[in-house]
Every structure is written in C-alpha cells, then in structure tokens.
C-alpha cells in the first residue's frame, strides 16, 4: 500500500479533531 495514504489519514484526523475542538470550546485555549 502507498505510505502517503497513512499520512493523509493522520493529517485529516488532526485537522478534523482540531476544528471540532476549536468549535466546541470557543474562547478556550490550551
């Protein structure tokens, strides 16, 4: 399998998690 697929999944997960975290906790910064 192509290794870049795993990188894409990881990046996508990070972006989605980051976006959800910012949206659910507005005004709060870690």
N, C-alpha and C positions, 0 to 999 in steps of 0.2 A: 504493500500500500504506500501511497505517497505520504511522506512525513509532513509535508506542509498542511495536510488536512488537519492533523492534530493541533498545529499552531493556530490554524483558523478557528478551530473549536474553542481552544483556550482563550484566544483573544475575544471571540464573540461572547463567551461566558463572562469574561471580565467586564466587557463593555455593558452587557445587559445587567449584571449584578451592580455595577457602579451606577448605572442610570436608575435602577429601581431603588437603590439605597439613597440616592440624592432626592428622588421624588417622594419617597415615603418619609424621609426625615429632612424636611426643608428647614434651613436655618441652623441645623446642627452639623458641625464639622468635627471629624476625628483628628 
